[in-house]
Amino acid sequence: MATLEDKILGEKLHNYCSSSEDEGDSDDDRSGDEEGNSPQRNVAKVSEPAPVNSWSGTATNTGPKGVIEDWRRFKQLEAENRKEMEKERVALAKKLTLSVKTEREEAQDKEIAELEDELGELMNDDFLLQYQKKRMQELMEQLQKVPKFGKVITLNSQDEFLNAIDKEDDKVKVVVHIYSTNSRACETMDGCLKVLSADYPTIKFCRIAADTAGLSRHFRVEGVPAILVYKAGQIIGNFVQLATELGNDFFATDVERFLIEYGMLPEK
């Protein structure tokens, strides 16, 4: 039976004899017999297979399949290497994007830093104190320019009523109490407005009788006490039948709270 080495180095059978050798052997046998010698049989010598270097280890298939497999492995390693390089490139690009600024951005950052330094130098105790004094002085000058009253002014005619509203400074609020002489709530309102006029001297408090203002008898009975608030010639508050809201007995604090709630008086 042929061995693996026979398959690799060339198949040669040990007991194989060619036909020419068979013919020679027959002649020799016959001649031997004729000469009286014992017949001898010549056996053809089979050449030994060439020696193969023996080694221990593993061998890679170098045939077509092995070459293809090696090529596939090479391409796989090449693709993996390419992916790793791509990851590094993307990471580097992100890092540069986050860290690198344009010249315009750097100039803006520098300008902001300079402004912050200047603001830090200005925002010290001395600067704040001087600013506070200056602002207080400005407010005091504005208050000095605003007319002051400090009392309730009685209007005796419709013309006085119109002039008290239209000819007043636009920054001044005018509070007009429309009253009736026969109403207890109106008497109480007069006393409350005297107190408030002293507490709010920059607000002009006035009073006018309902019949002097030309209002109807029904209003003189049911609508009083009424308070109308004007500013810059425009009515901004209109409150009638305050007896229903406040009753007949109330205090200056009640009227003050009522007007502050509706924004007619500034909060202290």
Backbone torsions as a table, in degrees:
resi	resn	phi	psi	omega
1	MET	NA	140.1	-179.3
2	ALA	-73.8	138.6	179.0
3	THR	-91.8	177.3	179.1
4	LEU	-65.6	-37.2	177.3
5	GLU	-64.2	-36.5	176.3
6	ASP	-60.4	-39.2	-180.0
7	LYS	-65.7	-37.8	-176.2
8	ILE	-78.3	-47.5	-173.0
9	LEU	-90.0	-8.8	-178.9
10	GLY	121.6	126.1	-172.9
11	GLU	-78.9	120.9	176.3
12	LYS	-134.1	125.9	-180.0
13	LEU	-90.9	134.7	-176.1
14	HIS	-63.6	-38.6	-174.3
15	ASN	-99.9	25.0	-178.0
16	TYR	-86.9	134.1	176.7
17	CYS	-126.4	136.6	-180.0
18	SER	-76.1	165.4	-179.0
19	SER	-69.7	-31.6	178.8
20	SER	-68.0	-39.0	178.1
21	GLU	-65.2	-35.4	178.9
22	ASP	-63.7	-39.9	-178.4
23	GLU	-67.4	-40.5	178.7
24	GLY	-64.5	-36.2	-178.9
25	ASP	-66.3	-35.5	-178.9
26	SER	-67.8	-39.0	179.1
27	ASP	-66.7	-44.1	180.0
28	ASP	-61.7	-38.9	-179.7
29	ASP	-64.2	-39.8	-178.2
30	ARG	-70.0	-39.6	179.8
31	SER	-66.7	-34.3	179.0
32	GLY	-65.0	-38.1	-178.2
33	ASP	-68.4	-35.0	-176.9
34	GLU	-70.2	-36.8	-177.7
35	GLU	-78.6	-11.4	178.8
36	GLY	90.9	5.6	177.5
37	ASN	-84.5	156.6	179.0
38	SER	-70.7	138.1	-177.6
39	PRO	-65.6	133.9	176.6
40	GLN	-119.0	141.5	-177.3
41	ARG	-109.1	119.4	176.4
42	ASN	-84.5	122.5	179.1
43	VAL	-99.0	126.9	179.2
44	ALA	-62.0	133.6	179.2
45	LYS	-83.6	126.9	178.0
46	VAL	-92.7	125.9	179.8
47	SER	-64.4	138.4	179.7
48	GLU	-73.3	146.5	178.0
49	PRO	-64.7	147.5	180.0
50	ALA	-60.7	140.3	-178.2
51	PRO	-65.4	146.6	179.3
52	VAL	-113.7	132.9	178.6
53	ASN	-62.4	119.5	178.2
54	SER	-86.0	137.7	178.6
55	TRP	-151.2	155.8	179.1
56	SER	-105.0	143.5	-179.3
57	GLY	137.2	-161.2	-178.9
58	THR	-117.0	153.7	179.6
59	ALA	-119.8	144.7	177.8
60	THR	-96.2	138.8	-179.9
61	ASN	-66.1	116.5	-178.9
62	THR	-97.0	7.2	178.3
63	GLY	-76.7	-172.5	-179.5
64	PRO	-56.5	-42.5	179.3
65	LYS	-63.6	-39.9	179.1
66	GLY	-64.1	-41.8	178.9
67	VAL	-62.5	-43.0	179.2
68	ILE	-63.1	-43.3	-179.9
69	GLU	-63.4	-42.6	177.2
70	ASP	-62.1	-39.5	179.7
71	TRP	-65.4	-41.5	177.2
72	ARG	-61.9	-43.0	178.5
73	ARG	-63.0	-40.2	178.6
74	PHE	-61.6	-45.0	179.7
75	LYS	-66.0	-36.1	178.2
76	GLN	-63.0	-46.9	178.4
77	LEU	-63.0	-38.2	178.9
78	GLU	-64.1	-42.0	178.8
79	ALA	-65.2	-42.5	178.9
80	GLU	-63.3	-40.2	178.4
81	ASN	-64.0	-39.6	178.6
82	ARG	-64.1	-40.1	178.5
83	LYS	-63.8	-42.9	179.0
84	GLU	-62.8	-42.3	178.4
85	MET	-64.7	-36.4	178.6
86	GLU	-65.7	-41.7	177.8
87	LYS	-60.8	-45.0	179.2
88	GLU	-63.0	-39.9	179.7
89	ARG	-64.4	-43.3	178.5
90	VAL	-63.8	-43.1	179.1
91	ALA	-62.4	-41.6	178.4
92	LEU	-65.9	-38.9	178.9
93	ALA	-63.8	-42.5	177.8
94	LYS	-62.5	-42.7	-179.3
95	LYS	-62.6	-43.6	178.9
96	LEU	-66.6	-36.4	179.2
97	THR	-63.7	-38.6	-178.1
98	LEU	-77.1	-29.9	-171.8
99	SER	-99.9	-29.8	-174.9
100	VAL	-85.3	130.9	178.5
101	LYS	-116.5	151.9	176.7
102	THR	-76.5	166.5	179.1
103	GLU	-62.7	-34.9	179.3
104	ARG	-65.9	-42.9	179.0
105	GLU	-65.3	-40.4	177.9
106	GLU	-63.7	-38.8	178.4
107	ALA	-65.3	-40.2	178.1
108	GLN	-64.5	-44.0	178.4
109	ASP	-61.0	-40.3	179.5
110	LYS	-65.1	-41.2	179.8
111	GLU	-65.3	-41.9	178.4
112	ILE	-63.2	-41.6	178.7
113	ALA	-62.5	-39.9	178.7
114	GLU	-65.8	-40.8	178.4
115	LEU	-64.3	-40.1	178.1
116	GLU	-63.5	-39.0	177.6
117	ASP	-63.9	-43.7	179.5
118	GLU	-64.7	-41.1	179.1
119	LEU	-64.5	-38.6	178.0
120	GLY	-62.9	-35.9	177.9
121	GLU	-70.2	-35.7	-178.4
122	LEU	-75.2	-37.7	-174.7
123	MET	-81.5	61.5	173.5
124	ASN	-112.8	179.1	-174.5
125	ASP	-63.1	-42.5	-178.5
126	ASP	-63.9	-42.3	-180.0
127	PHE	-64.6	-45.5	-180.0
128	LEU	-62.7	-38.5	179.4
129	LEU	-65.5	-43.5	178.8
130	GLN	-65.6	-39.7	178.6
131	TYR	-64.2	-40.8	179.7
132	GLN	-63.2	-44.0	178.9
133	LYS	-63.3	-41.3	179.6
134	LYS	-64.3	-42.3	-180.0
135	ARG	-66.4	-40.5	177.3
136	MET	-63.3	-37.7	178.4
137	GLN	-65.8	-40.9	177.8
138	GLU	-62.5	-42.7	179.3
139	LEU	-64.5	-39.7	178.9
140	MET	-64.6	-39.4	177.7
141	GLU	-65.1	-38.7	177.5
142	GLN	-65.1	-40.1	179.1
143	LEU	-66.5	-34.7	179.2
144	GLN	-68.1	-29.3	178.9
145	LYS	-76.2	-24.0	-178.2
146	VAL	-78.2	134.0	178.7
147	PRO	-62.3	147.9	178.3
148	LYS	-120.8	145.3	-174.5
149	PHE	-121.5	-69.8	175.3
150	GLY	77.8	12.6	177.9
151	LYS	-155.7	171.0	178.7
152	VAL	-96.3	128.1	-177.8
153	ILE	-99.7	127.9	178.5
154	THR	-91.4	128.2	-180.0
155	LEU	-101.6	125.0	-172.5
156	ASN	-102.8	2.5	179.4
157	SER	-156.2	168.6	177.7
158	GLN	-68.2	-33.9	178.0
159	ASP	-64.0	-43.4	177.3
160	GLU	-62.3	-36.5	177.7
161	PHE	-62.2	-46.9	-179.2
162	LEU	-67.7	-40.8	-179.7
163	ASN	-67.3	-35.3	-179.9
164	ALA	-63.7	-23.9	-178.7
165	ILE	-96.9	-50.7	-171.0
166	ASP	-77.3	-30.3	-174.4
167	LYS	-97.6	8.2	179.5
168	GLU	-87.0	158.2	177.6
169	ASP	-58.6	140.7	-176.8
170	ASP	-63.8	-21.6	-178.7
171	LYS	-85.3	-5.5	-175.0
172	VAL	-97.9	132.5	171.6
173	LYS	-87.3	139.1	179.7
174	VAL	-116.3	118.2	179.3
175	VAL	-106.2	118.1	-176.8
176	VAL	-113.2	125.1	176.8
177	HIS	-99.5	118.3	174.7
178	ILE	-95.6	119.2	-170.9
179	TYR	-125.3	169.6	172.5
180	SER	-130.4	138.1	-175.0
181	THR	-67.5	-20.3	-176.8
182	ASN	-96.2	10.1	-176.7
183	SER	-107.9	125.4	177.0
184	ARG	-66.7	-38.6	179.8
185	ALA	-63.4	-33.5	178.7
186	CYS	-68.1	-39.2	176.4
187	GLU	-60.9	-42.5	177.8
188	THR	-63.4	-39.7	179.9
189	MET	-65.0	-38.8	177.8
190	ASP	-58.9	-43.8	179.5
191	GLY	-64.9	-38.7	179.6
192	CYS	-67.1	-39.6	-178.1
193	LEU	-70.3	-28.3	174.6
194	LYS	-62.6	-40.2	177.9
195	VAL	-67.3	-45.1	-177.4
196	LEU	-68.4	-32.3	178.8
197	SER	-64.3	-32.4	176.3
198	ALA	-75.0	-34.3	179.7
199	ASP	-76.6	-28.4	-179.1
200	TYR	-123.6	76.2	-174.1
201	PRO	-68.8	-21.1	-179.6
202	THR	-84.1	-1.4	177.0
203	ILE	-105.1	134.3	-177.1
204	LYS	-90.2	111.9	178.5
205	PHE	-100.4	127.8	-179.6
206	CYS	-130.3	164.3	175.3
207	ARG	-141.7	143.1	178.1
208	ILE	-147.3	139.9	179.5
209	ALA	-71.4	147.1	-176.8
210	ALA	-64.3	-38.4	179.9
211	ASP	-71.9	-31.5	176.4
212	THR	-67.0	-36.4	178.8
213	ALA	-74.6	-6.2	177.9
214	GLY	81.6	23.9	-179.9
215	LEU	-83.6	159.8	-175.4
216	SER	-71.3	162.9	178.4
217	ARG	-63.4	-36.6	179.4
218	HIS	-61.7	-41.3	179.4
219	PHE	-68.4	-38.1	-179.4
220	ARG	-62.3	-26.1	-177.6
221	VAL	-94.3	-46.3	-171.9
222	GLU	-99.4	-25.8	-171.3
223	GLY	-89.9	-16.6	-176.7
224	VAL	-92.3	156.1	-8.2
225	PRO	-72.6	143.3	179.3
226	ALA	-125.1	146.3	178.3
227	ILE	-126.6	125.2	175.5
228	LEU	-114.5	135.7	-178.1
229	VAL	-120.2	128.1	-178.5
230	TYR	-123.0	153.0	171.5
231	LYS	-152.4	130.6	-177.5
232	ALA	55.2	37.7	177.0
233	GLY	78.1	0.5	-178.2
234	GLN	-113.2	140.4	178.3
235	ILE	-77.1	129.8	-179.4
236	ILE	-118.4	-8.8	178.0
237	GLY	-152.0	134.6	-177.9
238	ASN	-139.6	105.0	-175.1
239	PHE	-124.0	115.4	-179.5
240	VAL	-119.2	163.4	-179.8
241	GLN	53.6	48.1	-178.6
242	LEU	-69.7	-15.6	175.5
243	ALA	-63.6	-31.3	177.3
244	THR	-68.0	-33.2	-178.4
245	GLU	-84.3	-43.0	-172.6
246	LEU	-106.7	-18.3	-175.6
247	GLY	86.2	-170.0	179.8
248	ASN	-90.9	-26.9	179.7
249	ASP	-115.2	114.7	178.0
250	PHE	-151.4	173.8	-174.0
251	PHE	-120.4	169.8	-179.6
252	ALA	-61.7	-34.4	178.7
253	THR	-64.9	-32.9	178.0
254	ASP	-67.0	-43.7	178.6
255	VAL	-66.9	-40.9	178.9
256	GLU	-60.9	-47.1	-180.0
257	ARG	-62.2	-38.9	179.8
258	PHE	-63.3	-46.6	-178.6
259	LEU	-70.5	-34.6	177.2
260	ILE	-66.6	-38.3	-178.9
261	GLU	-60.9	-34.3	180.0
262	TYR	-95.2	6.7	175.3
263	GLY	78.8	16.6	-179.8
264	MET	-85.5	-22.6	176.8
265	LEU	-123.7	145.8	177.1
266	PRO	-77.0	147.5	177.7
267	GLU	-72.8	140.5	179.2
268	LYS	-77.9	NA	NA
